[in-house]
Amino acid sequence: MVNSMATRKITITVEENDLARIREMVQAGTVKSVSGFVQRAVTRSLDADRLLDEYLAAVVAEGGPLTESETAWLDELFPIPQ
């Protein structure tokens, strides 16, 4: 299958243990390539973020703005990486 989406080569940094696990998956045939794994992970993360944003918008539309304690709870659940 040929991917017709425009792509760009970039450099990323990952922990050695994670890279070793990804390479094991490539060797086992679970994923096609390291790049393919990273692309799938990026897509899943972006999709999850979009779904969470849509869900929170629906919650606010239904029940009004989040309270401080609800916001703190969400910040704990979904910390923003530094």
trRosetta pair geometry for C-beta under 8 A, 3 or more apart (Angstrom, degrees):
i j d omega theta_ij theta_ji phi_ij phi_ji
3 7 7.2 51 110 -37 128 125
12 38 6.8 161 35 -146 154 146
14 18 4.8 -105 164 83 112 124
14 19 5.1 134 92 -56 117 93
14 22 7.8 26 118 -1 160 139
15 18 4.6 87 64 6 87 106
15 19 7.1 -161 91 -6 44 86
16 19 5.7 -57 -148 38 33 110
16 20 6.3 36 154 -22 67 105
17 20 5.7 -52 -149 34 31 113
17 21 6.5 32 153 -19 63 104
18 21 5.7 -55 -152 35 33 111
18 22 6.4 32 151 -18 66 104
19 22 5.6 -52 -147 36 34 111
19 23 6.3 34 154 -18 66 105
19 34 7.4 16 -148 -134 81 128
20 23 5.7 -54 -147 38 30 111
20 24 6.5 37 151 -23 63 102
21 24 5.5 -49 -150 31 33 115
21 25 6.7 35 150 -19 63 102
22 25 5.6 -54 -156 33 36 113
22 26 6.6 38 146 -20 66 101
22 31 7.2 -44 -164 53 76 144
22 34 5.4 80 135 -122 127 81
22 37 5.1 175 -149 90 112 165
22 38 7.9 26 -143 -51 153 79
23 26 5.4 -48 -149 33 38 114
23 27 6.4 41 151 -19 67 103
23 34 6.7 -8 -79 -79 69 108
24 27 5.6 -53 -148 37 33 113
24 28 6.2 26 154 -14 66 109
25 28 5.7 -57 -142 43 30 108
25 30 4.1 -77 -164 63 85 120
25 31 4.8 38 132 16 114 103
25 37 6.6 101 86 -91 136 139
26 29 7.7 41 177 -69 29 24
26 30 7.5 -75 -60 51 22 77
26 31 5.7 -51 -82 76 62 87
26 32 7.3 -4 -128 118 83 17
26 33 6.1 48 -121 -122 121 27
26 34 6.2 -41 -55 -52 142 67
26 37 7.4 -93 -62 -29 94 127
31 34 7.9 94 110 -82 127 26
31 36 5.5 176 173 94 100 112
31 37 4.5 46 166 -72 164 96
31 40 7.4 -130 -130 17 122 143
32 36 4.3 56 60 11 97 168
33 36 4.3 103 52 3 79 103
33 37 7.0 -139 95 -5 46 83
34 37 5.7 -53 -153 33 33 112
34 38 6.4 30 152 -16 66 106
35 38 5.7 -56 -148 38 32 109
35 39 6.2 33 155 -20 67 106
36 39 5.7 -53 -144 36 30 111
36 40 6.3 30 156 -18 64 106
37 40 5.9 -58 -151 37 29 109
37 41 6.3 28 153 -19 65 108
38 41 5.6 -55 -147 37 32 112
38 42 6.3 33 154 -21 66 105
39 42 5.7 -53 -148 35 31 111
39 43 6.3 30 155 -18 65 106
40 43 5.8 -55 -147 38 31 111
40 44 6.2 30 155 -18 65 107
41 44 5.8 -54 -145 38 29 110
41 45 6.3 30 156 -20 64 108
42 45 5.8 -58 -149 37 28 111
42 46 6.3 25 156 -15 65 108
43 46 5.9 -57 -146 39 29 108
43 47 6.2 28 156 -17 65 109
44 47 5.7 -57 -145 39 29 111
44 48 6.2 30 156 -21 65 107
45 48 5.7 -54 -146 36 29 111
45 49 6.4 31 154 -19 63 105
46 49 5.7 -52 -148 35 31 113
46 50 6.4 32 154 -19 64 105
47 50 5.7 -55 -149 36 32 111
47 51 6.3 30 155 -17 66 106
48 51 5.8 -54 -146 38 31 110
48 52 6.3 32 155 -19 65 106
49 52 5.8 -56 -148 37 29 111
49 53 6.3 31 154 -19 64 106
50 53 5.7 -55 -149 36 30 112
50 54 6.4 29 153 -17 65 106
51 54 5.7 -55 -147 38 32 111
51 55 6.2 34 154 -21 66 106
52 55 5.6 -53 -145 36 31 112
52 56 6.3 28 157 -16 66 106
52 78 7.2 115 -166 -99 159 163
53 56 6.0 -56 -146 38 28 107
53 57 6.3 31 154 -21 63 107
54 57 5.7 -54 -148 35 30 113
54 58 6.5 30 153 -19 64 105
55 58 5.7 -57 -153 36 31 110
55 59 6.4 32 150 -20 66 105
56 59 5.4 -50 -146 34 36 114
56 60 6.3 33 156 -16 67 105
56 66 7.8 -33 -161 -47 102 129
56 74 7.8 67 -105 -133 127 154
57 60 5.9 -55 -147 39 30 108
57 61 6.2 32 153 -21 64 108
58 61 5.6 -53 -143 37 31 113
58 62 6.2 24 158 -15 65 110
59 62 6.0 -63 -148 41 27 106
59 63 5.9 -31 174 30 66 110
59 66 7.5 41 116 -74 119 95
60 63 6.9 -77 -122 59 21 72
60 64 6.7 -48 -161 134 58 13
60 65 6.0 25 -142 -100 102 37
60 66 6.6 -62 -91 -33 95 80
66 70 4.1 -129 -170 92 98 125
66 71 5.0 124 117 -57 125 83
66 74 7.3 -28 -167 -2 160 138
67 70 4.6 98 51 6 77 102
67 71 7.0 -141 93 -4 41 87
68 71 5.7 -56 -148 38 31 112
68 72 6.2 33 153 -20 66 106
69 72 5.6 -50 -144 37 33 113
69 73 6.3 39 153 -22 64 104
70 73 5.6 -52 -148 34 31 114
70 74 6.5 29 153 -16 64 105
71 74 5.8 -55 -149 38 31 110
71 75 6.3 35 151 -22 64 105
72 75 5.5 -52 -147 35 32 115
72 76 6.6 34 152 -20 63 102
73 76 5.8 -55 -155 33 31 112
73 77 6.4 28 150 -16 65 108
74 77 5.5 -54 -143 40 35 112
74 78 6.0 -21 173 31 71 104
75 78 7.0 -76 -127 65 20 69
75 79 6.7 55 170 -97 61 59
75 80 8.0 -44 -146 -7 79 89
76 79 7.0 -4 -148 -60 22 88
